[in-house]
């Protein structure tokens, strides 16, 4: 049986890109030692625009459905993109971002899957000030309940990597759009072809547990992405080409959204005092 790559959240923007871009890739053919397949799953039908591969529609919060995705024994790698992609109440996030993550990693463990690539988010570290350039080793500082669920996914990957041997590649993805659309995006933008390349690095390189930043080669980046470069990531695009479009910050100087890396996610529901937030600049 030829090996397969399971892509969750396959109907989304990143999922659609990877389903087309990872098919019959020479580096993956070499990595897998020959032909491989793609499996696509989402809670909605991901068939429109599909390139090739199996399609499975269902809810990852349903452990039985998740187990069936692995039952043929072909899955060697998972790219876990599924989840609710923005701030929400806990009753939404618990199933979409927590329970689904648990079910997926348990299935990966039980079926001896080699590695899981995880779409984390820059909002897992959104409470770092923009003046502080951070690498992948810093502790999480989630800026929302959503960001906290992404930090949970990162720690789940750590546990399953070092306790059960499932390689983990966590991608803290920035602004994934055809081009940056804000001043903040000049720091956080990730182009389509750089996202595709980063996924290939996660699928083929040698690591046990790594967190990297999903960001292009932006000179204003908040993030030191040396961990990704060490594994072979070499981004081809830069937001610098769009800098003239956004000459001024998106927020006034005293706005917390402009002070912290998380941007407007910081001010969503914000009730802490300025003095309390100032502690973060001193830590």
C-alpha positions, 0 to 999 in steps of 0.5 A: 500500500502506498503511503499517504499524507492526511490534510485536515481542514482541506477546504480552507485556503491553506488546505486547498493550496497544499492539496494542489502543490503537494501532489506528485512532488519530486522531493516527496517522491524521494522521501517516501521512496515512490508514489504516495497519496493525499487524503483530504478531510474537512467538516464541509465538502472539500471537493471543489478545486480538488486536484486529486486524492481521497476525500472524507467529510466529517467532524474531527471532534468525533473520535470514531470518524477520526479513527476511520481516516487511519484505518487503512494503515496508509497515513504516514504524515498528517498536516493538521490545519482544521480548527476554528480560525479566530476568536470565539467562545469556549463552546465553539473552540472546545470541539473545533480546536481542543477535542479535535486535536486530542482525537487526531494525535491519539489516532496518530499515536495508535497508528504509528504515524511518523509525523504531524505538521500543525497549523499553530498561530502567531496568536499563541505568542501575541502578547510579546511586545513588537520591540522584542524579536523572539525565536521559537524557544520563547514560552507561549503568551496567547492573546485570545482564547483562540491563541490559547488553543493553539498553544495547547496544540503545540504542547500536545505535539511536544508530549506526543513527540517525546513520549510516543515518538510522533515527530512534531512540526508546529508552524506559527502562521502569520498573515497568509494572504496573496499579499500583505494588507496592513502595516502589521502585515509587513512583519507577519506576511506569509506568501503562498509559495513560502507556505508550500515550501514550509510544509515540504520542509516539515514533511521531509526534514529530520527533527523530533519536535520543532516550532517554526514561524510561518512567515516570509523573508520580511525585514520587519519580522517580529520573529527569529526563524532560524529554526526553520532555516536550519531545517532547510526553509529558504523563503522566496518572498518578502513583504518589503516589496509592499512597504510603500503601501503602508507607510504608517502603523495601523493604530495610534502609538498608545493603542495596545494593538499597536504595541503587542505583536498580536495586533487587534486580537489584543484589544478583543475583549481587553479589560486589563490595566495599562500597568498590568500589561506593562509588566510584560515589557519588563519580563 
